[in-house]
Amino acid sequence: MTPSILIGGCGSSGTTLLAHLLNASNSIFCGPELNLFNKFHLYVNPFDYSCEEFLSLLKEGLPTTGNLNTDLLAESTHRRPESTRNFMLDLDVYGYTEARVSKLAFESQQLSDFADKFFAPCLDKEKKMIWAEKTPTNAYCVREFLSSFSSGHYIHIVRDGRDVVPSLMRRGFKAEAAVRRWLHDTAAGYPLREHERCLIIKYEDLVTDPSKIIGKIFEFLKIQENTEHVFESAENSELMCRLHDVWNLRPNQKISNSSMFKWKGRDYAYKLYLEQLFRYTQLHETLAKDWGIPFPHNANVLLSLFGYNPADDWNANPKYGFRFLWHYFQEAIIGLLRPRILYCKVSIH
């Protein structure tokens, strides 16, 4: 089986930057997001598709919920639920047509077999030996991936949620949904922190001391690489990943830590509402227990678990405000009408 790497974490946490740097190495090929390995359906069901069946999947898509119970997953976690049906986009960049990929699926016995066949031409063309794939919600299917891919590794990147949430808001997410997305996507990596084939890195460490972190990743993967060559190659190569138009920083520019701690400069009202959301938005008890997140399993607790200080210029125990109470009221009404969807909830104690 071909050595492989999945990259996951919350969007706006540096996943694209990391993918671009790894693709600049002599050993690793990492193309655009496929939205393939975040599909729980493909791991638990027999991989015996006809060409027509797989072509239908490509056109209709598959839900991206990992091993979460879809009846319990809050609809507001992601602002546009239809985006969770994306499946194997940007095939042209990989040199495939839908018909050719469907035929490849028909000839494969399982997902790992399909993946090795899919990436083989890319590895041959680039003269590399490891394929990698970056989709942030890969975080929800890591256990299934590691079980199916005996030579697979997973890298989970974490960034201070107080910087991630404003970034997601600039991309169109509402504040409440942005906090929930960071809470879910980041917490998904926590139970994997001691797994021998999983590595958790922090965005702040990557942009502050990139040589050290990339070297740590190469050591984790047991490959020999010149880190300085990686950065030179990254600055002079085109991005394989397609970016959001609202991004100001392009990962193939010189690495900078200028995006750290921007939340500290926010106006009082804006920051206060985020403080309230971080304090009172919680994971459901079932999910918190499964992932080992201690009570009250809110966003501030998650900050602490990953080494961020929630008391640093931040009110970790704010009082309620009208805007937050109105949001809580709306959540309560939704919970009464459709109680099974509130997997990530707002709770007042």
C-alpha positions as CSV (number, residue, x, y, z in Angstrom):
1,M,0.0,0.0,0.0
2,T,1.3,3.5,-0.9
3,P,2.3,5.7,2.0
4,S,-0.4,8.4,2.5
5,I,-1.2,11.4,4.6
6,L,-4.5,13.1,5.5
7,I,-4.5,16.7,6.7
8,G,-7.5,18.0,8.7
9,G,-8.6,20.7,11.2
10,C,-10.9,23.7,11.1
11,G,-11.0,25.9,8.0
12,S,-8.9,29.1,8.3
13,S,-6.4,27.2,10.6
14,G,-3.6,26.9,8.1
15,T,-4.5,23.6,6.4
16,T,-3.8,25.1,2.9
17,L,-0.5,26.6,4.0
18,L,0.6,23.2,5.4
19,A,-0.6,21.3,2.3
20,H,1.3,23.7,0.1
21,L,4.5,23.3,2.1
22,L,4.3,19.5,2.0
23,N,3.6,19.5,-1.7
24,A,6.8,21.5,-2.1
25,S,8.9,18.6,-0.7
26,N,10.7,16.0,-2.8
27,S,8.6,13.2,-1.3
28,I,5.0,14.3,-1.0
29,F,2.4,15.1,-3.5
30,C,-0.7,17.1,-2.3
31,G,-3.3,18.4,-4.7
32,P,-6.5,20.3,-4.3
33,E,-9.2,19.2,-1.8
34,L,-11.0,16.1,-2.9
35,N,-13.7,15.8,-0.3
36,L,-13.2,12.1,-0.6
37,F,-11.7,10.8,2.7
38,N,-14.2,12.7,4.9
39,K,-17.0,10.4,3.6
40,F,-18.0,7.9,6.3
41,H,-20.2,6.1,3.8
42,L,-17.1,5.0,1.7
43,Y,-15.5,3.3,4.7
44,V,-18.4,1.4,6.1
45,N,-20.1,0.2,2.9
46,P,-18.8,-2.3,0.4
47,F,-16.8,-0.6,-2.4
48,D,-18.4,-2.4,-5.3
49,Y,-19.7,0.4,-7.4
50,S,-20.6,0.1,-11.1
51,C,-19.4,2.9,-13.3
52,E,-22.9,4.3,-13.4
53,E,-23.4,4.2,-9.6
54,F,-20.1,6.0,-9.0
55,L,-20.8,8.6,-11.7
56,S,-24.1,9.2,-9.9
57,L,-22.3,9.8,-6.6
58,L,-20.0,12.3,-8.3
59,K,-22.9,14.2,-9.6
60,E,-25.2,14.0,-6.5
61,G,-22.5,14.2,-3.8
62,L,-22.2,12.5,-0.4
63,P,-22.8,14.0,3.1
64,T,-19.7,15.0,5.1
65,T,-20.4,14.2,8.6
66,G,-17.8,11.7,9.5
67,N,-18.8,9.3,12.2
68,L,-21.2,11.9,13.7
69,N,-24.8,10.9,14.0
70,T,-26.5,13.1,11.3
71,D,-29.7,13.3,13.4
72,L,-27.7,15.0,16.2
73,L,-25.5,17.3,14.1
74,A,-26.6,20.9,14.4
75,E,-27.6,22.3,11.1
76,S,-26.1,25.7,12.0
77,T,-22.6,24.2,12.4
78,H,-22.0,24.9,8.7
79,R,-23.9,27.8,7.2
80,R,-24.5,26.2,3.9
81,P,-25.5,22.5,4.4
82,E,-25.5,21.8,0.7
83,S,-21.7,22.3,0.7
84,T,-21.4,19.2,2.7
85,R,-22.4,17.2,-0.3
86,N,-19.2,18.1,-2.3
87,F,-17.4,15.1,-3.6
88,M,-14.2,14.8,-5.6
89,L,-14.0,18.3,-7.0
90,D,-11.3,19.6,-9.3
91,L,-10.8,16.3,-11.0
92,D,-9.4,18.2,-14.0
93,V,-6.4,19.4,-11.9
94,Y,-5.6,15.7,-11.2
95,G,-5.9,14.9,-14.9
96,Y,-9.1,12.9,-14.6
97,T,-12.6,13.0,-16.1
98,E,-15.7,11.8,-14.3
99,A,-16.0,8.8,-16.6
100,R,-12.4,7.8,-16.0
101,V,-12.7,8.0,-12.2
102,S,-15.9,6.0,-12.3
103,K,-14.1,3.3,-14.3
104,L,-11.3,3.4,-11.7
105,A,-13.9,2.9,-8.9
106,F,-15.4,-0.1,-10.7
107,E,-12.0,-1.7,-10.9
108,S,-11.2,-1.2,-7.2
109,Q,-12.0,-3.5,-4.3
110,Q,-12.0,-0.9,-1.5
111,L,-11.3,2.8,-0.8
112,S,-7.6,2.3,-0.1
113,D,-7.3,0.4,-3.4
114,F,-9.1,3.2,-5.3
115,A,-7.0,5.9,-3.6
116,D,-3.7,4.2,-4.6
117,K,-4.8,3.8,-8.2
118,F,-6.1,7.4,-8.3
119,F,-2.9,9.0,-7.0
120,A,-0.4,6.7,-8.9
121,P,-0.2,8.8,-12.1
122,C,0.3,11.9,-10.0
123,L,3.1,10.3,-8.1
124,D,4.7,9.0,-11.3
125,K,4.5,12.4,-12.9
126,E,5.9,14.3,-9.9
127,K,8.5,11.6,-9.2
128,K,7.3,11.4,-5.5
129,M,6.5,8.4,-3.3
130,I,3.8,9.7,-0.8
131,W,0.4,11.1,-1.6
132,A,-1.4,13.6,0.7
133,E,-4.9,15.0,0.8
134,K,-6.1,18.1,2.6
135,T,-9.8,18.6,3.4
136,P,-10.4,20.2,6.8
137,T,-13.3,17.8,7.6
138,N,-11.0,14.8,7.2
139,A,-10.9,15.2,11.0
140,Y,-14.2,13.4,11.2
141,C,-13.0,10.1,9.6
142,V,-9.5,9.7,10.9
143,R,-10.2,6.5,12.8
144,E,-11.7,4.9,9.7
145,F,-8.9,6.2,7.5
146,L,-6.2,4.7,9.8
147,S,-8.0,1.4,10.0
148,S,-8.3,1.2,6.2
149,F,-4.9,2.6,5.3
150,S,-2.2,0.7,7.0
151,S,0.5,3.0,5.7
152,G,-1.5,6.2,6.4
153,H,-0.8,9.1,8.7
154,Y,-2.9,12.0,9.9
155,I,-1.8,15.6,10.7
156,H,-4.3,17.8,12.6
157,I,-3.6,21.5,12.6
158,V,-5.0,23.7,15.3
159,R,-5.3,27.5,15.5
160,D,-6.5,29.9,18.2
161,G,-10.2,29.9,17.8
162,R,-10.4,33.6,18.6
163,D,-8.5,34.2,15.3
164,V,-10.3,31.5,13.4
165,V,-13.8,32.7,14.1
166,P,-13.3,36.3,12.6
167,S,-11.6,34.7,9.6
168,L,-14.6,32.4,9.0
169,M,-16.9,35.4,9.4
170,R,-15.0,37.2,6.6
171,R,-15.8,34.1,4.5
172,G,-19.5,34.5,5.1
173,F,-20.2,32.5,8.3
174,K,-22.3,34.0,11.0
175,A,-20.5,34.4,14.4
176,E,-22.5,31.6,16.0
177,A,-21.9,29.1,13.2
178,A,-18.2,30.0,13.1
179,V,-17.7,29.3,16.8
180,R,-19.5,26.0,16.4
181,R,-17.5,25.0,13.4
182,W,-14.2,25.7,15.2
183,L,-15.5,23.8,18.3
184,H,-16.4,20.7,16.3
185,D,-13.6,20.6,13.8
186,T,-10.9,21.3,16.3
187,A,-12.2,19.0,19.0
188,A,-12.3,16.1,16.5
189,G,-8.5,15.9,16.7
190,Y,-8.2,15.9,20.5
191,P,-8.8,12.1,21.1
192,L,-6.0,11.4,18.5
193,R,-3.3,13.3,20.3
194,E,-1.5,10.1,21.5
195,H,-2.0,7.9,18.4
196,E,1.3,6.8,17.0
197,R,0.2,7.7,13.4
198,C,-1.3,11.1,14.3
199,L,0.4,14.4,14.8
200,I,-1.1,17.6,16.1
201,I,0.6,20.9,15.3
202,K,-0.4,24.5,16.0
203,Y,-0.7,27.2,13.3
204,E,1.1,29.7,15.6
205,D,4.1,27.3,15.8
206,L,4.1,26.8,12.1
207,V,4.3,30.5,11.2
208,T,6.6,31.4,14.1
209,D,9.2,28.6,13.5
210,P,8.3,26.9,10.2
211,S,11.6,25.1,9.9
212,K,11.2,23.4,13.3
213,I,7.6,22.3,12.6
214,I,8.2,21.0,9.1
215,G,11.2,19.2,10.4
216,K,9.0,17.7,13.1
217,I,6.6,16.5,10.5
218,F,9.3,14.9,8.4
219,E,10.6,13.1,11.5
220,F,7.0,12.0,12.2
221,L,6.7,10.6,8.7
222,K,10.2,9.1,8.8
223,I,11.4,10.8,5.7
224,Q,14.7,12.7,5.0
225,E,14.1,16.1,3.5
226,N,16.0,19.5,3.4
227,T,13.6,21.9,5.0
228,E,15.2,25.0,3.5
229,H,14.6,23.5,0.0
230,V,11.0,23.0,0.9
231,F,10.5,26.7,1.7
232,E,12.4,27.8,-1.4
233,S,10.3,25.5,-3.6
234,A,7.1,26.7,-1.9
235,E,7.8,30.3,-2.6
236,N,8.5,29.6,-6.3
237,S,5.7,27.2,-7.1
238,E,2.0,27.6,-7.9
239,L,-0.7,26.7,-5.5
240,M,-2.4,23.3,-6.1
241,C,-5.2,24.3,-3.8
242,R,-7.9,26.7,-4.9
243,L,-8.4,29.5,-2.5
244,H,-11.3,31.6,-1.2
245,D,-11.5,35.0,-2.9
246,V,-11.6,36.8,0.5
247,W,-8.2,35.6,1.6
248,N,-5.6,38.3,1.7
249,L,-2.6,36.1,2.4
250,R,-1.6,33.6,-0.2
251,P,0.3,30.5,1.2
252,N,2.9,30.7,-1.5
253,Q,4.1,34.1,-0.2
254,K,6.7,34.4,2.5
255,I,5.4,32.8,5.8
256,S,4.4,35.5,8.3
257,N,3.0,35.5,11.8
258,S,1.1,38.7,11.1
259,S,-2.3,36.9,11.4
260,M,-1.7,36.0,15.1
261,F,-3.7,37.7,17.9
262,K,-5.7,39.9,15.7
263,W,-8.7,39.3,17.9
264,K,-7.1,41.4,20.6
265,G,-7.6,44.5,18.5
266,R,-11.4,44.0,18.0
267,D,-13.9,46.6,19.3
268,Y,-15.5,46.0,22.7
269,A,-19.0,45.0,21.6
270,Y,-17.7,42.6,18.9
271,K,-15.2,41.0,21.3
272,L,-17.8,40.7,24.1
273,Y,-20.2,38.7,21.9
274,L,-17.4,36.3,20.9
275,E,-16.5,35.9,24.6
276,Q,-20.1,35.0,25.3
277,L,-20.3,32.5,22.5
278,F,-17.0,30.9,23.5
279,R,-18.3,30.5,27.1
280,Y,-21.8,29.2,26.5
281,T,-21.6,27.3,23.2
282,Q,-20.9,23.6,24.2
283,L,-20.5,20.3,22.6
284,H,-23.2,17.8,23.3
285,E,-22.5,15.5,26.3
286,T,-22.4,12.4,24.1
287,L,-19.8,13.8,21.7
288,A,-17.7,15.4,24.6
289,K,-17.6,12.0,26.3
290,D,-16.6,10.2,23.1
291,W,-13.8,12.7,22.4
292,G,-12.7,13.1,26.0
293,I,-13.5,16.8,26.3
294,P,-14.0,17.7,30.0
295,F,-17.0,19.6,31.4
296,P,-18.2,22.2,30.6
297,H,-16.8,21.2,27.1
298,N,-17.2,24.7,25.7
299,A,-14.9,26.7,23.4
300,N,-12.8,28.2,26.3
301,V,-12.1,24.7,27.6
302,L,-10.9,23.6,24.2
303,L,-8.6,26.6,24.0
304,S,-7.0,25.4,27.3
305,L,-6.7,21.8,26.1
306,F,-4.7,22.9,23.1
307,G,-2.4,25.2,25.1
308,Y,-4.1,28.6,24.6
309,N,-4.7,30.9,27.5
310,P,-8.4,31.8,27.7
311,A,-7.6,34.4,30.5
312,D,-5.1,36.3,28.3
313,D,-6.9,39.6,27.5
314,W,-10.1,37.6,27.3
315,N,-13.1,37.4,29.6
316,A,-13.7,33.6,30.0
317,N,-16.8,34.1,32.2
318,P,-18.8,37.0,30.7
319,K,-22.3,38.0,31.6
320,Y,-25.2,37.5,29.1
321,G,-25.9,40.2,26.6
322,F,-29.1,40.9,24.7
323,R,-27.7,39.7,21.4
324,F,-26.6,36.4,23.0
325,L,-29.9,35.9,24.8
326,W,-31.8,36.4,21.6
327,H,-29.6,33.8,19.9
328,Y,-30.1,31.4,22.9
329,F,-33.9,31.9,22.6
330,Q,-33.8,31.1,18.9
331,E,-31.8,27.9,19.7
332,A,-34.2,26.9,22.4
333,I,-37.2,27.2,20.0
334,I,-35.3,25.2,17.3
335,G,-34.6,22.6,20.0
336,L,-38.3,22.3,20.9
337,L,-39.3,22.0,17.3
338,R,-36.6,19.6,16.2
339,P,-34.8,18.4,19.3
340,R,-32.7,15.7,17.5
341,I,-30.5,18.1,15.5
342,L,-29.0,20.0,18.4
343,Y,-25.7,18.1,18.6
344,C,-23.7,21.3,19.3
345,K,-25.7,23.5,21.6
346,V,-25.8,26.7,23.5
347,S,-26.3,26.2,27.2
348,I,-26.8,28.6,30.1
349,H,-25.7,27.4,33.6
